[in-house]
Amino acid sequence: MSEPAGQHPSRRTSQPESFPPRTTAGDALTELVLPVFELNGEFLAAAKDISKPAGLTPAWWQVLGATLDEPLAVAEIARRVGLGLARQSVQRTADLLVDKGWAAYRDNPQHRRAKLLEPTPTGRDTLLRLRNAQHVWANTVGTEVGADELKAALGTIRRIIDASRRARQTLDTSGAPSSANNG
């Protein structure tokens, strides 16, 4: 029996007729998802290993690190840090950093209520120590994998992110492609 072009043989009988079969490219993307989650977990574990001796969590490090070059409002930190952190979550983290003496709020000349968060001298010193430890980790892993391979992976990851964002914009609330894309 011949397969439709681009259809993976293992998908021919396992899907109801109403669902389109997954293509070979769709299978390849699906097979990539779990290793990417595993890589994310590994990055988070490395961040924990690096930040723990300084008394920070990876989330605290992210928020405090966003302010190293310039003081920022919490909403701006949430936008820059990304990764789906809500402004309220960043606010709670910022308040903890202030309570622990790693950061301080200062007046924002552009917005009366949205204070700017900046590292204290202790916070700045802590970030610089963490930066050094992160460089050691990155250099070790980067040397083992290789700069060319990492740059190629980065390009692929960026293309996948862009393609996923475009695809999500075309989905209706049921998860099916919108009629505009059913050609």
C-alpha positions in Angstrom: 0.0 0.0 0.0 1.5 3.4 -0.9 1.4 6.3 1.5 0.2 9.8 0.6 3.1 12.1 0.0 4.7 13.3 3.3 2.5 11.1 5.5 4.3 8.9 8.1 3.2 5.2 7.8 2.5 4.9 11.6 -0.2 7.6 11.3 -2.3 6.0 8.6 -4.8 4.1 10.7 -4.5 5.6 14.2 -6.3 8.9 13.5 -10.1 9.3 12.9 -11.1 10.3 9.4 -12.0 13.8 10.5 -8.4 14.6 11.5 -5.8 15.3 8.9 -2.8 13.0 9.0 0.4 14.4 10.4 3.1 14.9 7.8 6.7 13.7 8.1 7.6 17.3 9.0 4.8 17.3 11.6 6.1 14.1 13.1 9.7 15.5 13.2 8.4 18.6 15.0 6.4 16.4 17.5 9.5 14.3 18.1 11.4 17.4 18.9 9.0 18.7 21.6 10.0 16.3 24.5 13.8 16.8 24.1 13.2 20.6 24.0 11.3 20.3 27.3 14.1 18.2 28.7 16.6 20.9 27.5 14.5 23.6 29.2 14.6 21.5 32.4 18.4 21.1 32.1 18.8 24.9 31.6 16.6 25.5 34.7 18.7 23.0 36.7 21.9 24.7 35.7 20.5 28.1 36.6 19.5 26.7 40.0 23.0 25.2 40.5 24.6 28.6 39.5 22.2 30.8 41.5 21.8 28.7 44.7 25.2 29.5 46.3 24.4 33.2 46.0 21.0 32.7 47.8 18.9 33.4 44.7 16.5 31.3 42.8 16.6 31.3 38.9 13.5 33.5 38.8 15.0 36.0 41.2 18.2 36.0 39.1 16.2 36.6 35.9 14.3 39.6 37.4 17.3 41.1 39.1 19.5 40.5 36.1 17.1 42.4 33.9 17.9 45.5 35.9 21.7 45.2 35.7 22.2 47.7 32.9 19.3 50.1 33.7 16.5 50.5 36.3 13.2 49.1 35.0 9.6 49.2 35.9 8.1 45.8 36.8 5.9 45.7 33.6 9.0 46.3 31.5 10.9 43.5 33.3 8.0 41.2 32.6 8.1 42.1 28.9 11.9 41.7 28.6 12.3 38.6 30.7 9.5 36.9 28.7 9.0 33.2 29.3 5.4 33.8 30.1 6.0 35.5 33.5 3.0 37.6 34.4 3.5 41.2 35.7 2.1 40.1 39.1 4.7 37.3 39.4 7.5 39.7 38.5 6.0 42.2 41.1 6.1 39.5 43.8 9.7 38.6 42.9 10.7 42.3 42.8 9.2 42.8 46.3 11.1 39.8 47.6 14.4 41.1 46.1 13.8 44.5 47.8 12.9 42.8 51.2 16.2 40.8 51.0 18.3 43.8 50.1 19.3 42.8 46.6 17.2 45.5 44.9 15.5 48.8 45.7 12.7 50.9 44.2 13.3 54.4 43.0 11.0 57.0 41.6 10.2 56.8 37.9 10.3 60.2 36.2 8.0 59.0 33.4 5.3 57.4 35.6 4.3 58.4 39.1 3.1 55.0 40.3 5.3 52.6 38.4 8.5 52.7 40.4 11.8 51.6 38.9 13.6 48.5 40.2 17.4 48.6 40.4 20.0 46.4 42.1 21.6 47.5 45.3 25.4 47.3 45.6 24.9 43.9 47.1 22.6 42.9 44.3 25.0 44.2 41.7 28.0 42.3 43.3 25.8 39.1 43.4 24.9 39.4 39.7 28.5 39.9 38.7 29.5 36.7 40.6 26.6 34.8 39.0 27.7 36.2 35.6 31.1 34.7 36.2 29.7 31.3 37.1 27.4 31.4 34.1 30.3 32.1 31.8 32.2 29.1 33.2 29.1 26.9 32.6 28.4 28.3 29.2 32.0 28.0 28.1 32.2 24.4 29.2 29.0 23.3 27.5 29.6 25.5 24.5 33.1 24.0 23.9 31.8 20.5 24.1 29.0 21.1 21.7 30.8 23.5 19.4 30.0 27.1 18.4 28.9 26.3 14.8 26.4 23.6 15.9 25.0 25.9 18.6 24.6 28.8 16.1 22.8 26.4 13.7 20.5 25.2 16.5 19.7 28.8 17.4 18.7 29.6 13.9 16.5 26.5 13.7 14.9 27.3 17.1 14.1 30.9 16.1 12.5 29.6 12.8 10.4 27.1 14.8 9.3 29.9 17.3 8.3 32.2 14.4 6.5 29.4 12.5 4.6 28.4 15.7 3.5 32.0 16.4 2.2 32.3 12.8 0.4 29.0 13.1 -1.2 29.9 16.4 -2.5 33.1 14.9 -4.4 31.1 12.3 -6.0 28.7 14.7 -9.6 29.2 15.7 -10.8 28.5 19.2 -11.4 24.8 18.4 -7.8 24.3 17.5 -8.6 23.7 13.9 -7.0 25.9 11.2 -9.1 28.8 10.2 -11.0 28.7 6.9 -8.7 31.3 5.5 -5.8 28.7 5.5 -7.7 25.7 4.3 -7.0 26.7 0.7 
